[in-house]
Amino acid sequence: MNNTALFRRGVVLPLNDQAEENLRCNHIDKSAEVRYLPIQSEELFNDLCSQGLFHEINRRCGSFITDKESELVEAALIPSLLVSVDFILQKGIVEEENVSNFLKDLRYLTTQAYDLNRPLIFVL
């Protein structure tokens, strides 16, 4: 099964080499050891876009996270990803609780990726 079929609209952290390789090859199954942070609704996705989250990540990480695409942020760029998330959180304009909660969860997942020296995959 491909990444978008299993993890539509979310961020995935592979927890071992096999899961990472399968995600890189876009061939994953439900038994893969991953942590998955779903973007629960189209409204939340649109709110994250309007807050500039994906633009900020793309700017700092040289990535191309966009709608209907998957993008892998390599382990070496996880510190820049963390700075991006913190930047959005610290702007102080996040009013919606669901957006704030997602950003805090993404920050936690990003620190886990850093600790494990693993990439994160954005499946949008």
RALIN-V490179 format. One record per helix or strand of 3 or more residues. SS is the DSSP state (h for helix, s for strand). FROM is the first residue (numbers start at 0). TO is the last residue. If there is no record, write none. Layout:
SS|FROM|TO, SS|FROM|TO
//
This chain:
h|2|5, s|9|13, h|16|23, s|33|37, h|41|49, h|52|60, s|69|72, h|74|89, h|96|115, s|119|122
//
